[in-house]
Amino acid sequence: MPDAVRSRAADAGGTDTAGAKSGKGSKSGTSSTGTATAGLDPVDLVDPVDPADPEGTPQTGAPDVRDTAGTGDRAAPGGAVPSVGSVEGALARREGDRLRFVGAATRRIARGIDLDEIVLGLCRATVPTFSDAILVYLRDPLPVGDERPVGPVVLRLRRTDRLRPIDDLTGVEGAGAAGGAGELDFSQLPLVGPQGDLPAAELCEILPGGALAEVLRGVRPVFAPSEGAQDALPELLGAEHPVPRGRRAVLAPLRGRRRVIGAAVFLRSPERPAFEQNDLLVAAQLATHTALGIDKAVLYGREAYIADELQRTMLPHSLPQPTGVRLASRYLPAAETARVGGDWYDAIPLPGSRVALVVGDVMGHSMTSAAIMGQLRTTAQTLAQLDLPPAEVLHHLDEQAQRLGSDRMATCMYAVYDPVSHRITIANAGHPPPVLLHLGGRAEVLRVPPGAPIGVGGVDFEAVELDAPAGATLLLYTDGLVESRLRDVWTGIEQLRERLATTAQLTGLDHPPPLEALCDDVLDMLGPGDRDDDIALLAARFDGIAPSDVAYWFLDPEETAPGRARRFARRALARWGLEELEDSVELLVSEVVTNAVRYAERPVTLRLLRTDVLRCEVGDDSPQLPRQRRARETDEGGRGLFLVNRMARRWGATRLSSGKVVWFELSLPGGHDRR
């Protein structure tokens, strides 16, 4: 046996012990089950073969007892045979080898977690130890749990494995026994041919009432010459592919917990002893363990898919691109086997070009934690759209968590960044403090009130307002990034601060590090034992909006307000060199301000912002949002929002705690794009 084959056989569970270990003059051979057995020649491990039966069909006579004890004692020249005890000992060792092979093979199959690993385990455990080739067919698609498949049952060739290609067997010693001298009979072994074609049909549709359906329904493995398999194997492999003659092929159905999910075909070459009756029991054991493993793998794969989809839908598909700030994020599950968790992040555009930055962590790593996280994230988005202060948002989140249950605990950091004022307001609910990386390379841990976790109840939350200089980077994260079994949270926060400062110095003190690369570098600080919890990371680079790009006015709710708004807008456009937009801006500003004045009781606000677009915002104290409608030909009004919708690049209306804001955007003319 070549070294490569010997190594592979040992890995599959067969024993390949040197003959010297067994005693005198013994040889290392392969058993009828394919196990390499010390001191036994291959022909000694099968029933005697009639020379007139070239197919190697086992006979029913007494076994060949030449050196059956593995001691080197052969029959005496006078025809004397070994004692009965030595024969029984050889048979016992033979069955022991068979059991050891089955145990090793099933253990290898059981090691697989996913579908491919289990099928690969079956192939590697049986080739070359049990068979020279194997073909594994599985249902396509594989049913999951109690699903009842509709339509015809189709088997797809999932994997094949073989000892060596058939053209390599041509001319080898013993090949002439299969065909002519020095060449192999291709009809006896449907392995890969010289042209590399498939050993069998890739797809097979099981016909109701057909021979293959009957064999699969019977569950038990069968030999190729048996009554049912004679027609079943050609149906499975394809009529154009030859089926080995004699007991050199075994068809074993793969039955899971509720139904047959496939079939395995074990093949032996003509130069090897044929399968025995006991080999059907081996094939049945291998098929049963494989089918049950595939069942578990399919169920596990479905659960993993559900967990991945749940986690993916709970987190933002993509981050918004608000004016004056750039964003990047990362999420890492706690482990491959714990794909869902309660960590989340979010970025929510707010009126006035502001943006809310949220990072939270629900206790646990289960579906329940992910579901609670989704509810809290949705609540936070709704509260943010009401433009509530950060402390008020956390207060309402706390109430929502208490409604979900008494043990629903979470931490949360809620911050609102204003690019016009270059300020950020932060409220904390028991979350690790954020880290601010300044443009000069200095990293500091922001001092924010710690607060109590969400769900405690009866606790007031406090907000702080801090400077957010242009070029600075704010890092919000969950405790999985800084806390583990090997370090406490404050040690991890200090390591994070030092890592950010080091990264900024390597990049250069005159410009900030790239945001995406910075997130990757932060995650690289995690060691092998630092992944006890899932991690959510949100990084915000503050660009801000220069005061020269902002124009702001208060308008009394009078009839003259639209005219004043047009004059203010015209002056701002002239200062910015955007005279080309005067007609469009005056028309749209006049329409929006007119609607605001109609319902407002307090002064109306008008603000123009020049960034990569021209943005106009009109605010009033009426909570009623405008709705676009199609005016009739006889109506004198009702066409304002229709004009805004047709002429603006984008527009919208947002309800605030003190009223509403209606905004629209226009693209800058060529040569004025500031992106």
N, C-alpha and C positions, 0 to 999 in steps of 0.2 A: 504493500500500500504506500503510495507517495506520501511524503511528509505533510504536504498541504492537506491531503485528504485525511490522513491520520489525525492531524490537529483538528480539523473540522468535525470528524467523527467523535473525538473526545469531547469537544465543546458541546455536541448535541447529546451527550449523555452515554455514549457507548464506551466500553472499556477496551483498551488496546494495550495489553500487558505483554512484556517481552516473554518470549518462550522460555528463556533461562530461568525466569521466576517460578515457572510451574514445574520444572524438573528436567528430565532428560529428553533431549531431542524433540521437544514440542514445538509447534509452529503457531504463528499468530494469524488467525483467520477471521472470517465474518460469519456471524450466526445467521440463521434463517430469518430472524427478526431484523438482521442488519447489524446487531451488536458485535463488535470485535471481541472475541473470547480467547483468553489465554489457553494455549495448548490444544486448540481444536481447529482442525482443517475445515474449510467451508463445506466440503461434502459430508463431513461427519455430523453437521447440524441440521440436515434435512432428511426426509424420508428417501430411501433408495430410489434412483431414477432408472427406469427401464431403458437400456440402450436403444430400444426401438421407439422410445418416446422422446424425440429430439426437443419437444416443447418443454421438457422439464416438469411435467405434471407429477406431483408427489404420488407415490404408490401407497397402497394400504398395507404393505408387508411390514416386517420387522425392520427397525432402523439399523443402519450400518453402524457396527460397533467398533470399527477400527479406531483404536486409541480414544475411545469414548470417555475414559476416565481422565484423560489429559495427563497421563503419567509417562507416556512413551511406550507403554506395554501394548504391543499389537498382537494380533492373532498368531498363534504358534504355527510353524510350517505344517504341522500335521492337521491343522484345521481346528484346533482347540480355541474356544472363545473365552473372553474374560469372564470373571465371576459375575453373578447377578448383582452383588453389592456395588461393583464398580460401574455397571450400567446404570443402576438407580442413582448413584452419585453423580454421574455425568448428566443424567436427565434433570436432577435437582439443580445442578449448577446452571444448566441451560435455562430452566425456568427462572432461576434467580437473576441471570443476565437479562432475561426478558422483562422482569419486574423492575430491575434497576434502570433499564432503558426507558420504560414507561414513566417511572418516577422522575427521572432527569428531564425527559421531554416535556412532561406536563408542567414541571417547575419552570422551564424556560418559556413555555407558552404563557404561563400565569404572570410572568414578569412584565409582560406588555401592558401598557395603559391604553394606548390608542389602537385604532383598527390596524394600521400598517405594522405596528410593532408585534401584534398578536399573530398576524398572518406570516410575517417574517420569522417569528419564533417557531411556528409550525414547520416552515420550509427548512430552516437551518437545523432543526432537531431531527428531521427525518432523512435528509439528504446529506451524506451518502449512507448514514447508519442503517436506516430502515428501507430506503428505496433509492434508486438512481435518479429519479425525477419525480416531481410533484406538480400538479396543476390545481389551483384553488379558485373555485368559482363562487361568487357571492351574488345575492339578489341585487338588482339595480332598479330602483333605489332600495336600500335596506330599510325595512319597516322598523319603527321605533315604538317600543312599549306595546300598547294595545291597538295601535293603528292597524286598520284593515286596508291593505293595498287594493287599489282599483285597477282594472285593466289587466292585461296578460302578465304572467310572471316571467321575468327575464333574468337569466344568469349572465354575469359578465366575468370574464377571466381577469381575476384580480392580481394574481402573481403566479409565476412559474419559477421553479428552481431545478437545477440539474447538476449532475456530477461533472459532465463535460459534454461539449457538442458532439453530435453523432459523427461528424467528419473526422474528429480526433480518434474515434473508436475504429475507424476503417483501417484494417491491416494489423490491428493489435493482436496479440496472442489470444487465441480462443475465439476470435471473431468468426473464423471459418465455420464454427459450429452452428452459427446462426444462419449463415448463407453459404456462399462458396468459399473456397480457400483464399484467405487473404483479404476478404471483403465482407462487409456486414449487410445483412438483409434489412433494408430500410423499412420493410413492412412490419417488422416486429417491434419497433420502438419509435413512437412518434415524438422524438426529440427535435431540437432545432436542426433544420437541414443545412446543407452547404451554402444555400443562398440566404440563410438567416430568417426564413419565414417563421411565422408563429407555429408552435407545436400543436395548436388546436384552434378551433373557432373562438373568436373573441366574444361573441354574443350567442346566446342560445335561448330561444323562447320555448318554455315548457308547454307542451300541448296537453290540454286536459284529457285524461284517460290514456295518454301515451305510455310507452315503456319507461321513459325517464321519470315521469310523474309517479308511476307505481313504485319504482325503486326508492325514490325520495320519500314517498309516503310510508314505505316500510321501515325507514330509519336505519336498519342494520346494513353494515358494509357487505358487499358481494364481490365475488370474483368475476373477471371478465367472461369466462366461459359459462357462468351460471345462466339459468333460463331467462331471468329478467334483464341481466346486464348485457346480454348479447345484442339487444336492440337499443338499450339505454345509452351505452357508451358512444356508438356512432351518432346518436341524436345529440349528445352533449358535445363531443369533440368535432363533429362535422363529418359528413359522409366522405369528403375528400381526404380526410386524415385517417390513416390505417390504425387499427386497434391491435395491440399485441395479442398473439395467440397463447393459449395456455393460461396458467395462473400467474401471469406476470403483470397484471393490472388489477387494482382493487378500487372500486367505486364506493366512497364512504359519504353518505349524506351528512350535512352539518345542520343539526337541529338545535335551535335555541330553546328558550323557555316555553314559547308558545307555538312556534312554527319552524319549518325548515327554512334556513336562510342561505343555503348554498350546498356545495359538494366539493369534496377533495378526491383527486385521482392520484393514486400511488403507482409508480411504474418501475419495473426492473428490466435491465437489459438481458439479452439472451446469454451472456457470459456469466450470469450470476444465478444462484439457485432460485427457484420460483417461490412464491409465497406459500405458506402452510395454512392449515385451518386455524391454528392459534394466532396467526398474524391478523386475522379478522378481528379478534378481540383487541389486539394492539391498535389497529386502525380505528375501532370503535371508541377506545379510550381517547385517542388523540383527537378524533372528530368531536367528541362530546366536550372536552375541555376547550377546544378551539371555538366551538359554537357558543358556549356559555361566556367565554371571554369576549367574543365579538358582541354578544348581546350587551354585556356590561360596558364595553367601549362605546357602543352606539348611544346608550343611555347617558353615559358620562359626557360624550360629545354634545348631545342635545342640551344637557344642563349647562355645559360650558358655553354653548352658543347663546342660550337664554341669558346667562349671567353677563356675557360680553355685550349683548344687545341692550340689556337693562342698564348697564353701566354707561354704555355709549350714548344712549338716549337721555340719561340723567345729566350728562355733562354737555357743555356747548359744542355744537358741531364745528363752529368757527367763531373766532373773536371778532367783535365789531372793529371798525376803524374810525373812531371818533377824532374830531379835530383837536390837535394840540397834544396828543398822547399816542404812543406806540405800545402795543401789547404783545406778550408772548406767554405761553402756558405749557405746563407739563402735568401729566398724571401717570403714576406708577402704582399698580396693585401691590398688595402686601406680598403675595407669592403667586406662583403659577396655579396653585390649587385654591387660592382665595382671590378670585378675579373681581369680586364686588366688594364695595366698602362704602363708608359714609362720608368720605372726603369729597368736597366739591369746590369749584371756583366759578366765578361769573364776572362779566363786565357788561354793564347796563348803561346805554346812552341816556342822558337826562337833558331836559330843556336847558337852554343857555350854553350849549356846547360842553356841558359838564358830563362826567362819567362816574358811575358808581362801581367800585371795585370790591368784590366780595370773595372771601375764602372761609369755608366752614368745615367742621369735622363732627359727624355723628358717631357716637360710640358703637363699636362692633364692626365685624367684617362679614355680614350676612345679607341675604335678600331683604330682611326686615330693615337693616340699617340703610341699605340703598333706597328702599321705598320711602323711609322717613326723610332721608336726604332730599329725594325728589320733591316731597311735599314742602319742605322748608325752603328749598330753592325757588319753587314756584311762588310761595308766599312772599319771599324776598323780592322777586321780580315785580309782583303786583304792588307791594308797598313802595318800591323804588319809583314806579311810574306815577305814584301820587306825590312824589317829590317831598316825602317826609324827611325830617332831619335824621341823621344816622342813629342817634340815641332812641328816637321814636321807632325806627325800624326794628331795632333789637328788642324793644319792649313788646312790640306786636309779635315778633317771632317767638319770644318767650311765652306769650299767651297761647300761640298756636301749638307749641311743643307740649304744653300742659294739656291741651285739648286732645292731643294724640295719645297721651298716656302718662302715667305718673313716673315711669322710668325712661322717658324719652329725653335724653340729655345730649347736648351738642355745644360745641364752641364755635364762635363766629367772629370774624373781623369785617367791619363794614366801613368803607372809606369813600368819600366823595371828593373828586378832584375838579377844580375850576381852572381851566387854562387861561382865562382872562385875568383873574386876580392872582394867579400862581400860588394858590393856597389849597390845602387839603384838610378835610375834616374827618377825623377817625373816631369810631366808637368800638369798644372791645367787649366781648362776652367770653372771658376765660380763655382766650386764644393766645398763642405765642406772639410776642411783639414783632412788628415789621422791622425790616432793616433798610436803611436809606443809603445808597451809594452816591456820593457827590461826584461832581465832574472832575475835581482834583484828585480823586482816588481815595478819599477818606470815606470809610464805611462806619455808620453809627446805628445802634439799636435805638429806635424811637421810644421815648417814654410815654406810654399811653396807659390810662387807668386799666388795671387787669379785668375788673368786672367779674361777675359770676356767670357760669355756663347757662346757656339757654335751657329752659325746662325746670330750673330751680324754683322760680316764682317769687314774687314779692321783693324783687331787687331792682333798684334804680341803676340805669346805665348812664355813664358820663362820656361826653365827647370832647375832644381837644382839636384845636385848629392850629396847623403848623404851616411853615413855609414849604413850598415845593418848587425849588429853583429849576430853571431850564437846564436840561442836560443831566439832571439827577435821575436815578433809577430806584424805584420802590419795589421791594420784594416782599410779597405776602406768601405764606406757606403754612402747611399743617405740621403737627408735631412729629409725624413720621420722618421728616427730614432731619430733625435735630435731636431726637430722643430714641434710644434703643436700650437693649439690655446691657450694652457695654458703656454707655455714657448717659448722664442725666441731661435734662433739657437745657440748662443754662450753659453747660460745657458745649453742647452742640450748637447753641446760638453763638457763642464766642468763636467756635471753629468756622461757622458760616460767615461771620463778620470778617474774620481774617482771610477767608478764601476769596470773598468779594474784593477786599482791598488788594490782595495779591494779583488777582486777575486784572484789576484796573491799572495797576502799575505796569504789568507786562504789556498791556494794550497801549499805554501812553496817557499821560496826565492831561493832555490838551483835548482829548476826545474820548467819549464813553465807549466801552466795549460793545460789540454787536449783541443785540438782545437775545437772539436765538442761541448763539454760542455761549452767552453768559448762563443761560438756563442749563445747557448741557454741562458746562463746567461745574455748576453748583451740584448737579446730581452725581458728578464723578467723585465728589468727596465721600460718597457712601462706601463703606467697606463691606466685606463679605458678611459680617454679622450685624449690619446696620439696617436690615430690612425687616423690622418687626411689625410695621404698620404701613398702610398705603400712604401715598404722598400726593398732595396737590400743590402746585406751584404756579403763582401768577406774578409776572414781572411787568412793570409799567415804566416806560421812559417818558419823562415830562419834557415836552417841547414848548408848550405854552403858546399863547397868542400875544404878539407884541401890542402894547397900548396904541401904537400908531395904526394898527389894523382894526380898531374897534371904534364905532361911533354909537352914542347912546343918548336918547332924549326921553323926556316926559311930556305927554300931551294931555291937556284937559279934555274931558269928554264933551266937546262942543262941535258945532257944525263946521267950524273952521279948522278942525284937527286934520282932516285929510289933506287940505291944501298946505298946511304947515309941514306935514309929513313929507309931501312931495318936494318941498323946497329943501328940507334938511337932507333928504336922500340925494338930491341933485348936487348939493355942495360937497357931500362926502365922496360921491363918485368923481367929481372934478378933482378933488384932492388926491385921489388914488389913480387918476388917469384912466378911468373907466367910463368915459363919456359915451362909448358905444352902447352901454347898457341903460342909458338914461330913460329912454322911452319905455322899455319893458319894466324897469324897476318902478318908475313913477306910476304906471298903470296898476301893477300888482300891489304896491304899497297903498295906493289910494283905495283899492277894493278891500283889502284886509283891514285897514284902519277904519274904514266906514262901518264894516260889520262890528268891530270892537266897540266903537263909540255908541252904536245903537243900543247895546246892552250894558255898557259899563257905568258904574256909579263913581268910581275913583279914577285917578289919572291913568292913562294908557301908556305903556312903555313901548318904545321903538328902538331896536338895536340892529346895526349892520356890522357884519364881521367879514373881513377879507382874509381868506386862507387859500386853499386850493380851489375853492368856489366862493361865490358871493352869497352869504346867508343873511336873510332878513327874519327877525323875530318880533312879533307883536303880541304883547301880553295885556290882559285885562282881568277884572275881578269876577267875571261871570263864569260859573262852572260849566255852562252849557256848551258842548262842542259843536262846531259848525258841521253841516253835512251837505255834500254836493247833491244837487238835484237838477233835473232838466226843466228849465222854465218854458212855459207856454208862450206862444207868439204874442198873446195879449198882455203878458206880465211885464211890468215896468222894471222889476228887479229880479234877483235870483240867479244872475249870471256871473257873479263875482268869482265864486270858487270854480266855476267852469273855466273861466279864463286862467285862473291860477293853475289848474290841472293841465291845461293845454300848453301853457308857456313856460312853466317852471320845470327845472330838471327833476326836483323832488319837492314834496310838500307834506305837511302833516299837522296834527293838533294834539297837544298833550294837556291833560287835566292836572292842575296843581292843587295843593292844599288851600291856596289863596285865589284860585281862579283857573286860568288856562293860558296857554301860549300857542299861537298859530305861527308856523314858520314855512319858509320856502327857500329853495336854493336855485341859483342860476350859474351856469358855467361861465368861466372867465373867457374873454375873447383871446384869440391867438396872440402869443407873446406875453401874456399876463399870467400864465399858469405858474403857480408858486410851489408846486409839488416837487 
